[in-house]
Amino acid sequence: MEINIIETDHEQIKNYISGHASNGHEIFGPIPYEDGYIFRVYAPNADQMFIRGDFSNWENHEMSKNPEYGYFYIFKNAKIGDFYKLVVVKDGNWVEHTDPFARAMDYEGDFASLIVDENYEFNDDEFIRNRSKNFNKPMNIYEVHIGSWLRYGQNVNFLDVVDKLIAHIKDMNYTHVEIMPVTEYPFYPSWGYQSTGFFATSSRYGRPEDFKKFIDLMHQNGIGVILDVVAVHFANDYYGLKTFDGTHLYESPYKGLTYSEWGSINFDYSKGHVKSFMKSSLSYWIEKFHLDGIRVDAVSYMIYYNGNENRGVHEDNIKFISDLNKTLATNYPNVMLIAEDSSSYPLVTNKNSDEGLGFDYKWDMGWMNDTIKYFEVDSFNRSMYHNKITFSMFYFQNERFILPLSHDEVVHLKKPMINKMSGDYESKFKELKVLNTYQMTHPGKKLNFMGNEIATFDEWNENESINWDIKNYPVHDDFNRFIKDLNYIYKNNPAFYKKDYEEDGFKWIVVDDASTSVFAYERIAEGSRFLVVLNMANVYHGRYEFTYDEDLIFIEKLNTFSPTYGGAKDNYREIEIRKGEVLRLELWEYEACVFEILEKNEKTN
């Protein structure tokens, strides 16, 4: 059956080829039509293309080519559940490929594309209506690898874990879950960061309808969902995008630009159709799956050639990133765009200038590296690393930062967070509580990887479940309870999130006491005011003093040595001082405490 419906709207095709489209998923791939599907594939340099699948008894059926616009097409009486493959012919070479716009693929070990039912009725209208970019709201992200959060056998479906994950996130007072990549990828230990299917939900975790239901249930429970996506490169496997039409269609033909340091292949964003391909991919996930945020991986490797600042700025990529973010911000104004960027490139979050890249948030990798370095140093030498703690406060308002303690920091012999702490066994737990208090009260949004909340001693392994049984040990259960309460205080007090990126939302009280490694600061917003005191050394202070020129009451809301968390300080303190008087605190070794500050006679519950 020959039909020319593909010939009817070449304005859309031209728009796609020129780089101005974000709806490629409505043009290419399997498009429902009457009693079958139209298949369209962009491959301008291929000599021939065939399709083979369940609908053809796996015999090759030749596709027609539109030579002016460079795409192949065919109508087949295909149905939902049919698998198929493309065969691309160039200069006598026949190569099987998966469809670049496939919505799903066969299970691991094969790469056949799968036709799926894309209809799903969401029940999250209220959540979608009320969501925002959270600039002035609490955002505490729980990062999860679906395959190893709670592992059942070889593969884990989204719906195997969704109920338990929702219960855990709500109990722990997180606001969002960030899912590591679930676009189809061939090599499980790549964690999804080397993809072959940029529109396909990974078969390891279920079909597209499973992921949609996962997100729908999260939304019904008030939890936002962020998805990791990879826009810098794609997997090197022959059946993917590599030399797709027999030429370097998606990648650069220049040897020094083709491959990344991971052996994957870099996208070439000097090409219009590549720009449209990626804009369409991200639009597809946001639109069809109701995502609340996109976190773009390895942005520094897009800003600079293979992430090397000495090679200079990659102008084609800069233009693409800016265009991508403008497109997404226009079409999905309440969806967050997040950069995982370790570079010092300015204006990534476009906060102070229209010339920036246009992301809403940027991971603060400098804060992460400085903080971990500081806590790895033994207590008595930390005075020499004092600026590792103070430095981030000089620039926190320059970008909209997220403070990440992510999967990258607890894998490949980097040690879990608890083992990054110096000192003996007991000291490690004390210090990690101090570190977490510092993170949660520091300006910026928050992110923690699964397992951090129970102080696991195991490095993350994608083949194994998080060891939840460790909570049977009181010291880990106490730590988990501490994180839960710390998250609650952050989530329910505007001082800790309302002015994350404004200078008057933060005030140093003790900043230069390097000899004792004690820090103190206030977080302030809309009548909400808190004092945070951190003793980051293994030194006891019987009378540590602060001078306040106000009549104030200090009500302790959190202390790392509370009996609730396995400590021995019996009561939370409540201290009243008059103008000019000294606030004196007894500070134990590695103690962190958080006080709500009230004006005299303004005492609250």
N, C-alpha and C positions, 0 to 999 in steps of 0.2 A: 504493500500500500504506500504510494508516494504522495506526500502532502507537502505543501509549501508554507505551512504556518510559520516556519522559522524564517521565511523570507519576508515577513510582513512588517517587522519593526527593527530596521537596521539602525535607527537612531540610538536605540539602547546598546546595540553591538558597538557602534562607533564610540559611544560614551565610555563603554567598558575598555576598549582598546586604548583610548586616549588617557585613561587613568582617572576619570571623573566619576566612576560608578561605585556604588556600595551595595548594589543589588545583584551581583553576579549569580548568586544562588537562585535567583528567579529567572535567569536566562540560560545557564548551563547546568549540566548534570541531567538527572532524570526529571522531566517536567510532566506532571499528569495531563493527559489530553484524551477526552472521550473514553474509549475502552482500553486505553494503553498508556504509553509514555513516549514523549519525544526526548531523544537523547541528543544533546549538543555538547561538543568538545572543541575548545579553542586549541588549534595546532597548526599554525599557518605554514610551517615548513615541511610538514609531513607529506609524503607522496600519496599515501593511501591510509585509510583507517577502517578497521573491522570491529564489529561488536559480536561477542559470543556469550551465551548464558543459558539459563534454564529455559528461557522463552524461545531459544533456537536449537534446543537439544545440544548445546555447546558446539554448534557449527558456526563458522565464521560468516557473518553477513556484512557485506561492504556498505559503508556509510557514504553518503553524498558529501561533496565539498563545495562550499561557497568560496571561490578563489579570491574574490574581492575583499572579503572580510576574514578569511583564514580559519573558518570553523567547519567542522564536520557535523552531520546530522542524520538522523534516521528515526522513523516511527516504528515501534514494535508493540505487539499485543502483550506487553509485560504486565506483571501484577506485583503487589506487595508480597515480599518474601522471596522474590527471584534474585538470584546472584548473577553477576555478569562481570566480564573483563573487556578491556579495550586492547586491540592489537594495532600498534603503530608501525607503519612501514616507511622507511627512509633509506634511499640508496640501496635497496635490496635487503636491508636488515629488518627483520620482523621482531618486535619487542612487545611483550605483554605489559600492560600498565593497569593500575587502578584508576578509576575516574577521579580527577582532581576535585570534583564537586560531589563525590559520593557522601551520603549522609551516614552510612555505616559500612563496615567491612566484615569479612569473614573472621572467624576466631583465629588466634595467633597460630602462625604456621602457613597461612594462606593470605592472599590479598584481594580476593574477589570483592567487588563492590556489591552492596545489598540495597534493594529498594525497600523502603520502610514507610509506614503510615506516619505522616508528619502531623496529623491532627491530634491535638491534645487540649482538653478543656481545663484550663487553670482555674483555681479557686482562691486566688490571692489578690483580688481587686483592691481590697482595703490597704494591704501592704504596699502594693505598687503605687497607689494614689498618695500615700503619705511618705514614701521614701525620699531621701535627699542625698546630697554629697557629703553630709555630716560634718561640715566645717566647724559648726558650733555645737556639735553633739558628741557624745562619747562614742568612740570607735575602738573596740578591743577585739582584735582578730585572732581567731584560732585556726592555725594552718594545719591542714590534714592531707595525708596521702591515703586515698581511699583503699588501696590494696593492702595496707599494713596497720591501719588504726585498730581494727579488730578483725584479725584474719581467720577465715574459715577455709581450710584446705588450700587448693591451688588458686582459685579465683574468688573475688569478692564482688558481689553485685551491689550497686548503689542502695538497693532496697533491703539488703541484708543488714546494713548498719544504720540506716537512717533513723530509726526510732531511738536506738541507744545513743546515737550521736546527738540528736536533738535534746534528749534528756540531759546528757552530759554538758552540752553548751549552755543550756538554761540554768542548770544547777551551779555551774561555775561562773555565771554572770558575764560570759562573752557576748558580744553584740553581733559578730559576723563570723562566718566560716570562710576560709580561703582554701579552695581545692587545687592541689597540684594538677598539672595538665592531664586532661582526659580526652584530648583529641587523639585519634588512632596513631599508635606508634609501634614499630616492630620489635624494639629491644627493651624488655621490661626494666633492666637496671638503668636505663636512661631516664626513668621516672616520668617519661612523656615529653622531655625537653628536645627530643629529636623525632619530629612527627612526619608521617606520610599522608595523613588524612586531616586536612584543615577544616573540613566540614563534617567529619565523621566522629561520632562518639565511640570511644574505645570499647571494643567487644569484651575486653577483660572485665569491665564493670557493668555491662548491660547494654541495652539498646537506647536510642534517643528518648523513647517514652519513659524509660526508667530514670534517666537523668532529669527529665522534666518533672516527673513526680517527686523526685528527691528535692528539687528546688521549691516546688509547690508546697511540700510539707514543711520545709524550712520557713518559708514565708508565712504559712498559717500559724507558725509558732513564734513569729516576730524576729526571725533570724535572717540577716542579709547574707547573700552568697556572692563571693568573688571568685573568679576563675583565672588561674595562671594561663597565659597564652604565650606562644613563641612566635615572634615576627622577624627574627634576625636570620634564621636558617631553617633548613629542612634535612630530613634523613637522607643518607647517601644511597639507600637501596634502589636498585635498578628500576623497580616497578613503580616508584613514586614520581616525583617531579623532575628528577635528574634527567637531563637531555630528553625532555618529554617528547618533543616532536622530531627527535633526531638531531636537534641543535640545542644550544644553550638558551632555552626559552625562558626559564625562570631565574637562571643564574648568569653571572658574568662570564664572558668568554675569555677573560684575561686571567691567566694562571694565578697571579698573586692576589686576586680578589675572589676566586671561586670558593676556596675551602676555608673553613674556620679552624681554630685550634683544636676543636673537638672531632675533626674529621667529617663534620657535616658540611652542607653546601649553603653558602650565603645567598639570600634573595638579592636580586639586582633591581633596586628601586629607581634606576634611571629609565626603566621600561614602564610605559603606561599601564599595560595589562597586568603587570605584577602589582602595581599600586592598587588597582581595582580588585584584584584577587584578595589581597590581605584586608582591604577595607570591607569587602564583602564578607570575609570570614568572621571578623570581629562583629560586624553588624548582625550576621546570622546568629551567633551565639547569644548576643544581647536580646535580639528581637524574639527569636523562637524559643529561648529557654528562660527568659525573664531574669537574666543576671543583673545584679546590682552593682557589679564592679568588674573591671578587667585589669589584671596586673600583667604588664608586658615585661617579659624576661629579658635580661642582658641588654638593656638600653644603651649602656656605654659602648657595647660592641657595634651598635648601629651609629652612634654619634661619631666615633672614630673608626678608622679602618681596622677591623678585627680588635677593637678595644685599645689600640696603641695610640696614645696621644701624640707620640713622636711622628706618626704618619699623617697627622693632621685631621681636620674635621671632614667627615664624609658628607658633602653638601647635598648629594642626591637623597641620602637618608634623612638629613635634617629637614629638607623640604617635605619629604613624605610623612615623617612623624607629625610635623605641624599640620599638614593637610588631613591626616588621619584623625587627629584629635579634634580639629575643628569640625570635621564631618560628624564624628560620633557625638560631640557636645551639642551640635545643632539638632541631630536626630533623636538623641536620648539624653536630654538635659539633666536628668536626675541620676544618671549612671556614673559611677566613679571611674576615672582613668588613672592608673597607678604605674609608676615607673620603678623598676628595679635597676637603679643606676648608681654605680660606684664611682662615677667621674665627678670632676668639679665643674663640669659645664654649667654655665649660669642660666637662670630663668627656666629651669625644667618645668616648674609648676606654674609658670606664667602668672605669678602673683603680683608683680609690680610693673609689668610691661606686656604690651601686646606682641612683642617680638619673641616671646618665649616659645617653648615647645608645646605648651598647652595641656600638660598633664595636671590632674588635680592634686596628686600626692607623689612624693618621691621617698623611697626607702633611704633612711639615713645610715648608710654603711659606715661612715666615719664614726658616728656615735657607737655603733655596734663594735667596731674594731677597737676603739679606745677603751670602751667599758670592759671588754673581755681581757684586753692586755692589762688593765689596772688590777683586775681581780686575780689574774694569774700570778702576779707578783706577791711575794710573801709580805705579810702585814708590816713588818718593820722597815721595809724598803719602799713602801708605797709613797712616802713623802716625796721621793724623787720623781714620781709619776703623777703628781698632783694635778697637772694641767690636763691629764686624760679625762678627768671629771669636769673640770671647769670650762674646757675649750668649747664644747657643744653649746654652752649657754651664750656664746658670743655670736652665733649664727643661726639659732633656732628659728628666728623670725624671717630669715631670708627666703626659705622655701616652705611649702607645706609638707612637713616630714612625717613619716611613719617610723617608729623605732622598732627594728626587727631583731628578734632572736629566732632565726628561721632554721629550716632543715639543713641548709648549707653549713651551719656551725656545729652540727652534732653528728657528722658522718665522715667516713674516710679518715679515721685516726685523729680527727679533731677533738674527740672526747665529748661526752654529754656535758650539759651545763654544770652539773654538780661536781664533776671531776676537773672542771676548769678552775674551781676555787682552790686556793692554796690552804695549807693547814691540815690538821688532823680530821678524822671522820666527823666529829661533832661540829667542828668549826666550819666545815664545808656547808652544812645546812644553815648555820647562822649567817654566813656570808651570802649564800644564795638568796636568803630572805631579804638581806640588805640590798642586793643587786636588784631584785624584783621590785622592791619599794622604790628604789631610785628610778627604774624604768617607768613604773606606773604613775609617778608623780612628776616626772620630767615633762616639759612641754612637748606636744606631739601625740599622734595616735599610736596605738600599740599593736604589736604582732608577736605571738609566741607559737612555736611549733609543738605539735602533740607530743606528750611525754614530759615536756618541761614542767607541767603543772604537778607532776608527782615526783619530781627529782629523780628520774630514772637513772640508774648507773649503766644502762646499756646504750651503746651507740645505736643510732637508728639504722635498721636493716630493712630494706623494702620487702624482704622475703619472710619477715617474722612480724607477728603482732606486737604492739606495745605491751609490755609486761605489766598488765593491770593488777596482777596478784601482789605486786610489791606494796600496794596499799594496805595489805594485811600487817605490815610492819608499822608500829606506831609512829616512828619518826617520819615515814613517808606519808602516812595518813594525816599527821599534824601539819606537814608542809602543804599538802593539798588543801587542807582547810584554811590555812593562811592565805594561799593564792585566791581561793574563793572569796574570802572576806576582803582582801586587797582589791580584787576586781569590783566588788560591790561598792566599796568606798569611791573608787574611781568613777564608776558608772553613775552614781547617785549624787555627786557633788559637783556643781558647775565650775567651781574653782579649778578643777583638774582637766577641763576640756573646753570651756567656753572661749578662752583667749589663748589657745595653743600657739597662735602665730602673731601675737601682739606683745610688745615689750612690757606693757603694764600688767600683764597677766603673770609675771614672774619677778621675784625680788630676792636677791641674795641677802642673807642675814649673816652667815659665816662662810667666807669664800677663800680666805688666805691662811687658814690655820694648817699649813702643811705638816707641821711638826706632830700634830695629833691625828691627822687624817679625819677630822670631823668637818662635816658640811651641814649647813642649815639654810633653808630657803623657804619663801612663801609662795603659794599659788593663790591667785586672787581673781574673782570674777563675780560681778553682779551681786555684791553683798555676801558672797561666799568666800571665806578666807581660811587658809590652812597653813600651819607651820610643819615642815618636814625636817627632822633631825636624823642624820646618818653618821654613826660612829663606824668607820670603815677599817678600823685597826683593832688588833687584839690587846687593847689597853683599856683599863677601867678608869673612869673619871667620877670622882665622888661629888664634885660640885662644878659642873660646867655651866658657865654663866653667859646670859644674853641680856643686853640692855634694851628696854623698850620705853619710848617716850609717850606712852598712852596708858589709860586705865583699861585693862584687858583681863579677860578670863580665858585660860587655855584648858580645853577639855580634850583629854587624850582619847582618840578614836581607834588607834591601832598601835600595838607594840609587838615586836617580834618575840619577846620573852613572855608573852601572856601564857597562862596555863592552858588556854584553849589550843595553843600551838605547841604544847609540850614544854613551856618555859616555867619559870619560878617567880615571876613578878605577880604578886597577888591581885593588885587593884590598878585599874586605870587611874591616872593622875588627873586632878582638877586643881589648877593653880590660878590664883587671882593676884594680880600685881597692880600697883598704882603708877602713875606717870613718874618716870625717872627711876623706878625700882628695877632690881635685877631679877630676871627669870633664871632660877637655878635648877638644873636637872642632874640627877644621878644617871650616868650613862654606863651601861655594862659593855663588855667586850662584844664587838660586832652587833650593836643594837641599833635598830631603826624604830622610830616612833613618829606618829602623825597626830597633830593636835588641831582641832578646830579652834579658831580664834573668834571670840565674841567680845563686843564692847560690854562694859560693865552693865549688869542688870538686863542683858539681852540673852540670857541663858535659854538654850533650846533643849528639846528632848535628846 
